[in-house]
Amino acid sequence: MTTAPTCIWPLGATLGEGPVWHPAEGALYFVDIKGHQLHRCDATGGDRKTWQMPGEAGFVLPAQDGGFICGLPGRLLHFDPATEAFTPVTTFEADRPGNRLNDGGVAHDGALWFGSMDNAEAAASGALYRYDGALTRHDDGIVITNGPAFSPDRQTLYHTDTLGKVVHAFDVQPDGTLANKRVFVTIAGSGYPDGTAVDSAGDVWIALFGGARVERYSPAGELLEAVQFPVPNVTKIAFGGPDLKTAFATTAAKGLTDEQLAAAPLAGGLFAFAVATPGLPQHLINFGK
């Protein structure tokens, strides 16, 4: 049974995002994009540590050879938490200076998938990319990108057009390209679809920014469940814990008025709740070097 979310770290992040469970460490990492910070804690919210990022990091994802790949505006960096050293990986989108990166995920083959977005949240300058040592663009013309996440059979990729309130599905071709873009779900209620996670049954969990909930959909797009939160802006969940049956959820205080913050004092906190079906194991980035 899904339990009610509880706040395990009331840190008041401006834009908490990108939770990721690090299986080898038994720890959760997540970012505060607008706070330029990377946070780490254990499954209970304890053993906390924070690092400053050199800009707005949309995601920080673990790498096979150690450390993390960080997505910052127009570039990817490798970060070594032990030395706190950043090493350049690649640059891109020099022609889109108003963009930043927003959300990312790792495919079973170690490739990094991520999206860019207009930092002013107005221009349709965001795109979906794959990086495996070479950069390829797979979708374009989106104001705020979110996701991406893969089905358990690796045949479907889910990617979100947040302002359009639509989550799209793509067929993943054998060569890693995408085909057959189609609407998976359109959010009918309050809030905008933010980060996405998929569990081992193939159900798709979508966080609702401004909707105070996370919704779970079947692979056929049927709404199965809505998990209510005591804060308005839920940004993404990640499955973790030893059995992958804990959902960790990041939230954001961004955009809330003083009155709204007073009514939701845990806004920007890290939450956790139990789920019946475990998530999928976290893949590690491997560019084949």
N, C-alpha and C positions, 0 to 999 in steps of 0.2 A: 504494500500500500504506500502511496505517496504521502509523505508527512508535510505539515505546514513548515514553510521556511523559517529558520531562525538566523539571526545575525551573529556570526562568529567573529567578525572584526569590524567594529563601527568606526572605520577610518575616515568617513566623509569624503570619499573621492569625488573630484569634480566630474570626471568621466571614466569611471571604472570600466574596464573592458578586457577582452581576450583571456579569460581564465584558461589555464592549461595544466593538467595533472602530469607531473614528472614521475614516471613509474619507478625509476631507479632510486630517486631521492625520497619517494613517498611524500611529496610536497606539491603545493599548488602555487603557481606563479600567475600574476595578472598585472595589468598596467593601469595607470591613471594617465590617459592620453594628454589631457590638458594640464595635469600636474607634472608632466615630464618625469614620471616615476615608474619603477618596476618594484612590485611587492612579492614577497614569498611568505608562506606560512605552512604549517602542517594541517592535517585533516580536521583538527579541532579549532583551528584559528590561532594556535600558539606558535612558538618558535619563529617569531616574526623578524623579517629583515626587509630593508628598503634600499634601493639604489636610485641615484639620479640618472636620467637618460639625457642624451645630448639633443633633445628636441621632442617632438610629439611622436612617441612610439605607438603605432596602431596595434602592433602585436609583437610578442617575443615568444619564439617557439624553439623547443630543444633540438639540438643537432646531434647526429650520430657520433661525431668526433669530439663531443663535449661542448659545453657552452650553449649559446643561443644565437639564432638569427633574429635580428630586430628590424622591423619595418618602419623607417622614418621617411619624411617627405622626400621623394625622388631618389631614395637610396636604400640599400640593404647593408647592415653592418653585422659583424660577428661580435658577440659580447662574451667575455670570460668573467663570470662572477668572482672567481678567486682573485684575479689580478685587477679587476674592474677596467680592463683594457677593451677598447673598441677597434675593430679592424675592418676596413672597407671591403665589401663584397662586390657590389655593382651599383651603377647609377642608371636612371631612366627618367622619362617624362620631363626633360628639360624644356619642352614646348608647352608644359602645363604647370606653370610656376605657382598657381593658386591651389594646387592639389596637395593632399597628404594621403598617407595610407591609413586604412581603417581596420580591416579584419583579414585574418589568414588562417589557413589550415594545411595539413601535411597529408599527402596521398600515400598509399601503401608502398609506392616505389621510391619514397623519399623526396619527391618533388614538392616544392612549396607553391601553393595557390594563394593568391591574395588580391584584394581590390584596392583601388584608389578612389578618391572622392574630392569634390570641391570643398575646401575648408570653410568657405562661406555658405555652403549648403544651398547654392542657387543654380550654378551652371552644371549642365549635363556633361561634365568633363571626366567622370570616373570610368574606370575600365577594370576588367578582370584579367589577371595575368597568371601564367605558370612560369616558374623559374627552376631549372634543373642544372644550372651552369650556363644555360642560354635562356633568354627571356622571350616569351611568346604571349601575344595578346589574344584573348578568346571571346571577349564581349566588350561593348563600349557604349557610350552615350547615356550614362547613369549618373545621377547627382550624388547619391549616397549608396555605395555598395556595402553589402554585408554577407555573412557566410564566409567562405564557402565550406561545404561539408559533403561527405560522400556516403552513399548507401553501403551496407555491409558487404554486398556482392561486388562493390566497386564499379558498378555499371551506370550509376546515376550520380550526378553532381547537382547539389542544390545551391542556388545563389540568389541573393535578395536585392531587389530594388526598393529601398526603404521608403522613400517618399511616394513611390507608386503603390505602396502597401501590397506588393506582390513578391512571392517567392517563386522563382523559376526552377525548373528541372531541365537538365541536359543529359543526353546519352553520352557516355564516355567511350570514345572509339579506342580500338587496340593500340593506335599510335599516340594516344594521349590527348588527341584533339576532341572537341565537343561538337555535338550535332543535335538536331531535333529540340531546339529550345521551345519550351512550352510553359504555361502557367501551372504551377503545382498547387498553390493556394493563394487566395486573395483575402487579406484580413478585413473582415466586415465590421468588427467592433472597434472600440477605442484603442488608440495606440498605433505605433508603427513597427513593423517587423525589424528586429535588430539581429543579433547574433543567432546562429543556428547550430544545433548539435544533433547527432543521430545515435540512437541506441542500438544494441545488438539485435533487436527485433526489426530494425528498420524504421521505427517510429521517429518522426522529425520533431524536435523540440525547438520552438521559436520564442525568443524573448521579445516582449512588447515594450518598447520605449514609449512612455506616456500612457501605458495600458495597465500598469501595476500587476502584471501577470506573465506567466510562461504558458504557452499552449503546446499541447502534444497532438500531432497528427499521424494517422496511419500512412503507409506508403501510397495508399490510394487517395490521400488528401482529405480524409474524414477526420473531423475534430473529435478527439477522444477524451481530452482532459484539459482543464485550465487550473493552474496553480496560482493562487492569489498571493500577492505580496503587500506588505505594509508601506511600500514606497512606490512612487509613480514610475520611475524610469529603470526598468530591468533591461540589461544590455546583452547578456549572454550567459549560458551555462556550460559547464564542463563536468564530465563524469569522472569521479576519482574515488579514493579510498582503496583498501586492499581488494575489495570485491567489485569495484566500479559501480557500486550502488548508491553512492552519494553524489548528488548534483550540487555543484558549487555555482553560485550565481553572483555576477558582478552587477552593480547598480551605479546610478549617477545622480549627482546633485545639480548638474548642469541645467540651466534654464528655469529652475524653480524660484519662485518669489519667496520673500521672507515669510509670508503667511503660509505658503506651501511647505517650506522647510520646517516651520514650527509644528505643522500638522504631521510631518513625516521626518522625525529627527534622525532616523536611521538611513536616510537617503545617502547614497554613496558608500554604503557598507557592503561587506562581503557576506553573503548568505549561504546556507546549506540546507538541503532537505533530502530525505531518503526516497528512493524509487524502487519499484518492484523488479524492473528489468535492468540489468547492467548495461553500461555504456560500452563503446568500442575502445580497444587499447589505443593509446596515443602513439602514432608513428613518429619517428625521428627524421629530421631533415638530413638527406644524404645526397650531395650533388655529384657523387661519384669520383671525388678527388682522392 
